[in-house]
Structure formats: C-alpha cells, structure tokens
Amino acid sequence: MPSTQLDKPKIEHSTNIMELLQENIREFGMYIALFVIIAFFAIATDGVFISSRNISNLINQTGYIAVLAVGMTLVIIIRHIDLSVGFLAGFLGAMAAIAIVFWHLPVYIVIPLILGFGLLAGLLTGFLVAQMKIPAFVATLAGWLGYRGALQLATVKTGTIIIPNKTFNAIGNGFIPDIPVTGILPGVHKVTLLLGIIITIAYLARSIQDRRKTLAYDFKVTPLNFFIFQLVFTSAIILGITWILAGYRGLSWTAVVILFIFLLYNFITTQTKLGRHIYAVGGNPEAAQLSGISVKKITFVVFGSMGMLAALSGILFASRLQSATTQAGTLFELDAIAAAFVGGVSASGGVGKVSGSIIGALVMASLTNGMNLMGVDISFQYIVRACVLAVAVIFDVTTRNRAN
C-alpha cells in the first residue's frame, strides 16, 4: 500500500475499530453521549428539539455554565475544587446591574471592572489555598457562604434589579449582525454561514497539521480511513449546526463568547508552557515542584482564572435575564462541576480538556432542555441528571483502573 503525507507505513496503527474506541473511549465517549441525547430528544419531541429556535436558545442557556465549566476543569485538573463560583457569579452579576442602573457607568467600563473584581476574588481563594494551605473545599465553602451573603446585601433594598441597558442585555440575548444583501440565500444568516465555513476549514487544517507533527515524531496515530471519517463527521456536525443557527437569527453573542473562551483556553492548555505546567501539577504536584514548577504560582493562576470566568458567567446570566435577582448563582457551581466530570475531567487530577467541559455543559443543558420539552417533572429531571453524573464518575474510575 503506497504511503502518503498523512500516513507512513513505519507507524504501527490499530486497525480494529473496537480497539481504537477502547483506547480513546474517554475522548469519544462524551461525543457519543451527546449525539445519542440529541437523537433521542429529536425523535421524542418530533423534531422540536433540533429546530433552529430551540438550538439557539439551548446555546444561550448553556453559556454561563459552559464558561464556569472551563474554569472548573482547570481547578479539578490541579486536584482542587471551587464551591464559591456560583454565588460569586450571582454577586458579580448583581454588581454589574448596580453599576449600570444606579452608578450609571457605561457598559465598556462595567464589564472590565466586574472581570477585575472576579480576578481579585479568585486570587483571594488562591491565597487561602496556596499560601495559607487551607483545603480548597473549606476555603471555597467559606466563599460560598460569604458571596451568598454579599448577594443578599446587594439586593436587599431593591430586590430584583431590572437592567434596561440594551447593549448589556444584547450579550445574553442578541445576535451578530448580518450582511445586508438581498436576493442571496433569503432567510439565511449569511455571516453565520460564512463563519461556520471558516471554522470548518480551520478545523480541517489544524487536524491535518497535528497529524503530520505526530507522524514526524513517530508517535502512534489513528488509521487514515478512520481519521478521514472523523474529519468528515466533525465537519458535517459543525456545518449542520451552522446551517440550523443560520436558519433562525444566526450566531448569538453568547455563542461568540463561548467560542472565544474555548479558543483562548484551548490554546493555553495545549500550546503554552503554562498549560503544560498545569497538567504537570495535576498529574503529580510533588514531582512538578521538584522539577522546578511553582505549584503555588500555578494555583494562584488557576483560581484567579476561575474567579474571572465566574464574573463573566455572572455577566452572561444577568444579561440573559435582563436583571439581577437574589437567587442568581444558585447551584451554578454544581452544574459546572457536573459538566466538567461529564466532559471527561478526572477526579484524581491531571486529566481533562477544555473542549470536554463545553461538551459536558451541552450534555447537561440538552438533558434539561429536552426533558422540559417533553414535560418531564422537575423531580425526575434531577434524578436523571444525577444518574448521568454518577455514570460519568464511574466511567472515569473504571477507565483509570483499566489503564493502570
């Protein structure tokens, strides 16, 4: 069989598809789960679940949890947990509302100001954990109580704070503008379609480049035919979702925020020294310290990042509701933790991907959205989500034991 640039005969490949799936089950499992969930609800709701309007709403509903899940993934990777981020997000969302409604600050000042507050809050948690050696569970539980009280104080006089600012509210409810061209693809959001094509091309180029680099170092790669199938399947999914969104109002600003956070954190974790150090600390903190990596510094960075993402989550939620409420942020931290575990992060640390956390958030949000469309009682919804989380953790333990 002649060799190609994408494949070399000197590389030993697994030709058995079942073997391939078993070797990469942690990575493939969440995508399979999401596909099964979407297919099930599409059939159970007579196609309503995959309608343009519902998919657009689903992405907007997922936004604030997906952002939290990205930060929580890094926290769990370094073997910690953060229980404070839910009410921190709610409190900072309320502060954003107060700054806009009562302090009359413009949005372009409010957003970086709130993100800065979130960064400081995260660094405070990092100080307690890294410098004071307080267990993260205890330190962030104190934060959970403190930020809940702060949220109550911020809203005690006014109750729900209505946000009338259209620019701010567009972050959680608005859509990117379209090209004002008539006669070409009427009823289709052309900018969204163009972005989907660009993203697909970038994905294909990056995947091929990564494969060539892997082959250059004589590392094992997937068979060429399976690699091509993966490219075609993933590209079809991206273009399919793009077409669905383009058929409604296009890409929402929330989706743009999620995409930006994904690209930024995926680059940091996969292409930078900081990302390698984060995984090294999560894999073995003692060995990382002996090799010259500052575990304390990494802890500060990760918790500071978590606080900033909590602030962004609070902004997205307040913008989505167009208000700040006394119950904002309730159970956000548990949803983020669940999304991270469903997305493949390991409870023992050192394992997890940013893409997985976003897929995990989509899985949990799809379950809620689909069951709501089916009219399933809220009590059973919690039970189903609990079972999914339990299966994800059991799956993690089982695959780790098998690998060992």
N, C-alpha and C positions, 0 to 999 in steps of 0.2 A: 504494500500500500504506500503510495508516494507521500512524502512529508509535505507539510505546509508551514507557513509562518506562524499559524495559530497552534500547531501541534508538531511534536517531534517524536520520532519513534523511540528515542532513547529514554523517554519518560515513561515510567510504569503507570498505567491507568487502570482504574477499576471499571470493568466493562459490564458488571452486573448492576442493574438499576437499583435493586433492593439493597445491595451493599452500599451503593452510593447514598441512598436515602438514609441508611442507618448511620453512616459516617457523618452526615451533615444534618441529622434529624433536628438538632437544636435550632439550626438556621432555617430549615424548610418547614418545621412544624407549625410555626405561627402563621406563615403564609397559607399553608394548607387549611389551618383552622379558620382564618379569615375568609378564605374562598368558600368553605363549607357553610359558614354562617350566612354569608351573603346569598349563596344559592338557596339555602333553606328559607330565609325570610322573603326572598324574591318570589318563591313558589307559594309560601304560606300567605302572603299579602297580595297575591295576584299582580305582582309587578310594581306595586306602590313603593316598596322599599327601595327599588333601584330607579325610581323616577328622578328626573333632573332636580326638581324642587327638594325632594327628601334627601338626596345625596348632598346637595348644597347645605341644607340645614344640618345634616349629620356632621359635616366637616366643621361648621361653625360651632356646633355643640361640643365637638371634641377638642377644639383649640386650646382652651385654658387648662385642660387636663393633660393634653399632649405636651405642652410646654413644661408643666410640672414634672411629667414623667421623664423627660430628657434629663433634667437636673437630678431627679431621684435616682435614675440609673447610675449616674456617676457617683452619687453618695453611697449606694449599695455596693458598687464595684470596689470602693475603698473600705468596705466592711463596716459601714455605719448606717444610720437611719435618721430621717428627719421628720418628726411628727408635727413640727411647728408650722410647716409651709401652708397648710390650709387656711388657718386663721390669719397668718401673716399676709397671704394673698387677699383675704377679705378686708383686713385692716388697711392695707395699702390701696386697695380699690376704693375704700371709703375716703381715704386721704386725697386721692385723685379727685373724687367728687367734690370734696370740701374745697380743694384748691381752685376748681373750676367755678363752682357755684357761689361760694362765699368770699374767696380771695380774689376772684375774677382774673386768675392767671391764664395766659394763653396756653393752648394745648402743647405747642412746641417747647414750652418751659416745664409744664406739668409732667410730661412723660419722662424726660431725663431725670427730673427731680425725684419722682417716685422710684425709678430704677436705681437711683443713687441710694435712696433710703433702704431699698431691698438689699443692695450690696452691703451696706453697713450692718444690717440685721444679720445677714449671712456670715459676715466676718466676726460678729459678736458670738454667734454659735460656734464658729471655727475656733475662736479664742478659748471658749469654755472646754471644747473637746480636745484641741491640740495642745494648748498651753496649760490649762488647769487640770487636764487629764480626767475630766468628768465624762462618764459614759454618755455617748450620743443619745441614747434612749432617754436618760434622765434630763440632760441639758435641753433637748428639744421638747420634752414633755413640759418642762417649765416654760418654754417659749409658747407652746400650745395654750397653756393657761393664761400667760401674760398677754399674748396678742388677742385672745378671745375677749379678755377684759378691756383691752385698748379699743377693740372694735365696738364694744358696748358703750364705752365712754364717748367715742367719736360720733355715735349716732343717737345717744340718749336724749338729746334735746329735740332733734328733728325727726327721729325715726327714719323712715326711708327717705333718702335724698335723691330727688329726681334730677337727672342730668339733661339739660336742654341743648347742650352743645352738639351741633350736627357733625362737626369734624371728629370729635371724640367718639361719638356713637357710631360713626361710619367704620371704625376699627373693627367692631364686632358684628356689624350688620351690613356694611357697604360692600360694593363690588368694584373691581378695577374698571376704568372707563374703556369703551370700545372705539374702534376706528370708525368714524362717521362716513362709511362708504355704502351707498345703496346699490342694489342690483346684484351684489355678490354674496352668495350664501345668506339669503334673507332669513332672519330669525335665529342666526347662529352668531355667538360672540366670537368675533374673528381674532381678537387679541389673545383670548384664552386658547383658542385652537393653535395659534402660532406658537405660544409659549409651550404648549404640550408637545408640539413637534420638535422644538428646540431642546426641551428636556429629554425627549426620547433619543435624539441624536447624541446629546452629551452622555447619556447613559450607555449607549452602544459604544461610543468612542472610549469611554473610561473603562468599560468592562474588557474590551479587546486589549487596551493598553496594559491593564492589570494582569491579564492572562499572559501576555508576552513577557512582562517582567518576571512573573512566576516561573515561566519556562526558562528564562535566561539564567535563573539560579538553580535549575534542575529540581525544582520542587514539584510535588505531585499536583496534578490538576484534573478536573473532570474531563471525561471523554468529549471529543469535539462535537459529536452529534448531540449529546446532552447539553453541552454549552450553547450550541446554536438554538436548541429548543428553549432553553432558559431565556436567551436574548429575545426570541420571538414572542414567547409567552409574556414576559415582563413588559415588552414594548406594547403588546396588544392591550394589556391592562392599563398602562399609562394613557395610551391613545383613547381607549374606551371610556375611562373616567373623564378625560379631557372633553370628549365629544358629548358626554352626558351633561357636564357642567356648562359647556358652551351652548347647549340647548335651552338653558334657563336664563341666568343673568351673568354667566361667566364665573371667573375666579373671584372669590371673596378676598377681602383684605386679611381676614383671619387665616385663610389658606396661604396667603403670601407670607404672613408672619411665621406660620408653621414651617413652610419651605425654607425660609431664611434661617430659622433656628436649626433645622436639620442640616443644612449645608454647612453652617458655621461649626456646629459641634461635631459633625461627622468628620470635617477637615481636621479639627483639633485632635480628636481621638485617634485618627488613623494616619495623619500625615505630619504630626509635630512631636517634638521631644516631650512636651508636656503630656500629650496623650499617652505616650509610651511609659512615662513615669507614673501616671495614674493607674494603668493596668499593672505595673510592677509593684506598686504599693498594695494594690488589691490582692495580687497573687501571693505575695509574701512580704509583709511590712519589714520584718527583721532583715531579710536578705536585701531588700531595697535600701534600707538605711546603711547597711554595711557596704553597699556598692556606691555610696555617695549621694543617694537621692534623699532630699529633705522631706521626710514623711510629714513633718509639721507644716511645711510650706504647701505641700500638696493638699493637706486637709483644709488649710485656710482657703486655697483657691477653689476647691470643690464646694465648700459650704458658702463661700462668697458668691459663686456662680448660682448655687441653689437659691439663695436669697434674691438675687437679681431676677431669676426666672419666676420666682414666686410673685415678685412685683409685676412682671409682665403678665402673669396669669391673672392677677387681680385687676389689671387694666382691661384685659380681654373680657373678663366676666362682667365688670361694671359697665363696659361699653355694650356688651351683648344685652344686658338687662336695661340699659339706659338709666341705671340707678344704682345706689349703694344701699344695702339692707343690713339689718342686724344679724342675719343668719348667713351672710355671704362667707364662703370658705368652708362651710360645714362638710366634713368628710372628704374634702379635696385631697388631703394627704393620703387617705386610704385608697382612693381611686388612683392616685399617682403610683403608689406602691404596687397595687394590683396590676396596673398597666405595665410597670417595669418587669414584674415577675412573669406575667403572661408573655411579654416581649422577649424573654429568654435570659434575663439577668440572673446570675447565680446567687443564692443566699449565702454562699461561702466566700463571695467576693472574687474579683479578678476576671469575671466573665460578663459580657453584656455589650450590646450595640445600641447606638442612638436610633438607628432605623427600627430596631426591635421594639424600643419603648414607644415609638409612634404607632407602629403596627399594633402593639398591645393596647394602646389607648383607643385605637379604632375598633379593635375586637370588643372591648368592654362597652364602648359607646354604641356599637352596632347591636349588641345584645339588648341594651336598654331601649334603643330606638325601635328595633324590630318587635320586641315584646309589647311596647306601647302601642304600636300599630295593630298588633293582634288583640289588644285589650286584656293582656295578662295582668292579674292583680299584682300590686307592688310587692306584696309579701313574697310571692313566688319569684318575682324578679330578683330579689336579694338572695334567695336560695340558689337560683341558677347561677348568679354571678359568683357566689361563694364556692359552688362546685367547680366552676371554671378555674378560679384561683387555686383551689386545692389540687386540681389536676395538673396545673402548671408547676406547682412546687414539687409534687410527687414526680413529675416528669423530669424536673431538674435533678432531684436526688438520684433517681434511677439511672439517668444518663451519666451522671458523675461517677456513681459506683461502678457502672459498666466500663467507663473509661479507665478507672483505677485498676 
